[in-house]
Structure formats: structure tokens, C-alpha cells
Amino acid sequence: MSDLKRGRRPLPPGVGKTCNLGIKTTQELKDKILAAAESSGRSVAQEIELRLERSFQAEGNPACWEGRIEDRLDEILSHVRVFRRVA
């Protein structure tokens, strides 16, 4: 018998294995992800992983907060306007 091992070679030390993450999403978001993956040449999984990584990096970057803060303030102000009309 041969001493050759079958299967995939082991990953080098420090390199993590990937794991599955099942999610449910809207058809609209799925279509956007599929289109982005196709235009970038990445797989759907690679596209999703890249975008998730970027979102976590953005959380630690105060320059990225400005737009989100303004959006949130607009949302709050619209709720206040509705509340004032109802009250």
C-alpha cells in the first residue's frame, strides 16, 4: 500500500477553517448580493463575507458614523412629527 494520504491537505497553522452560516433574507437583498458577486467575480459566499467584514471595520471608523447618525436623526424627527400630529 502507498503511504500517500487521501483528501485535502491540512491548512497551515493560524489559518482558520470556514464554517456555515445560514440566514434568511428578502428576495430583493438576495438579488443585490447575486448581482454584486457576479459583477465582482467573487462567489456569493465571498461577496457576503467581504461585505460583513467591511461593515465591522466601518463600526470602528468614526468617519463612517456621520451618515448613519444623520439617518437615525431624520428617522427620529419623522417619528416626533407624527407623534405631534396624533397628540
C-alpha positions as CSV (number, residue, x, y, z in Angstrom):
1,M,0.0,0.0,0.0
2,S,1.0,3.6,-0.6
3,D,1.9,6.0,2.2
4,L,0.0,8.8,0.4
5,K,-2.8,10.3,2.4
6,R,-6.1,11.0,0.7
7,G,-8.1,14.1,1.0
8,R,-7.3,17.8,1.2
9,R,-4.0,19.0,2.7
10,P,-4.3,20.4,6.2
11,L,-4.5,24.2,6.5
12,P,-1.3,25.9,7.7
13,P,-1.2,26.9,11.3
14,G,-3.1,30.2,12.0
15,V,-5.4,29.8,9.1
16,G,-9.0,29.3,10.2
17,K,-11.4,27.0,8.6
18,T,-14.6,28.4,7.2
19,C,-17.9,27.5,8.7
20,N,-21.5,27.6,7.5
21,L,-23.9,30.4,8.4
22,G,-27.4,30.0,7.2
23,I,-29.5,33.2,7.0
24,K,-32.9,34.2,5.7
25,T,-33.2,37.4,3.7
26,T,-35.6,39.2,1.3
27,Q,-35.6,38.4,-2.3
28,E,-34.5,42.0,-3.0
29,L,-31.4,41.7,-0.9
30,K,-30.6,38.3,-2.4
31,D,-30.8,39.7,-5.9
32,K,-28.5,42.6,-4.9
33,I,-25.9,40.1,-3.5
34,L,-26.1,37.9,-6.5
35,A,-25.6,40.9,-8.9
36,A,-22.7,42.2,-6.8
37,A,-21.0,38.8,-6.7
38,E,-21.4,38.4,-10.4
39,S,-20.0,41.8,-11.3
40,S,-17.0,41.4,-8.9
41,G,-16.1,37.9,-10.0
42,R,-16.5,36.6,-6.4
43,S,-18.7,33.8,-5.2
44,V,-21.8,34.7,-3.4
45,A,-20.2,33.5,-0.1
46,Q,-17.1,35.6,-0.7
47,E,-19.2,38.6,-1.5
48,I,-21.2,38.2,1.7
49,E,-18.1,37.6,3.8
50,L,-16.4,40.7,2.3
51,R,-19.4,43.0,2.9
52,L,-19.8,41.7,6.5
53,E,-16.1,42.3,7.2
54,R,-16.4,45.8,5.8
55,S,-19.4,46.6,8.0
56,F,-17.5,45.5,11.1
57,Q,-14.5,47.6,10.1
58,A,-16.8,50.6,9.5
59,E,-18.2,50.3,13.0
60,G,-14.8,51.2,14.4
61,N,-14.3,54.1,12.0
62,P,-15.9,57.4,13.3
63,A,-15.9,58.8,9.7
64,C,-18.5,56.2,8.8
65,W,-20.8,57.1,11.6
66,E,-21.8,60.5,10.3
67,G,-24.2,59.3,7.6
68,R,-25.7,56.7,10.0
69,I,-26.2,59.3,12.7
70,E,-27.9,61.7,10.3
71,D,-30.2,58.9,9.0
72,R,-31.1,58.0,12.5
73,L,-31.8,61.6,13.5
74,D,-34.0,62.0,10.4
75,E,-35.9,58.9,11.4
76,I,-36.4,60.1,15.0
77,L,-37.5,63.5,13.8
78,S,-40.1,62.0,11.5
79,H,-41.5,59.9,14.4
80,V,-41.7,63.1,16.5
81,R,-43.6,64.9,13.8
82,V,-46.1,62.0,13.5
83,F,-46.5,61.9,17.3
84,R,-47.1,65.7,17.4
85,R,-49.9,65.3,14.8
86,V,-51.5,62.5,16.6
87,A,-51.3,64.1,20.1
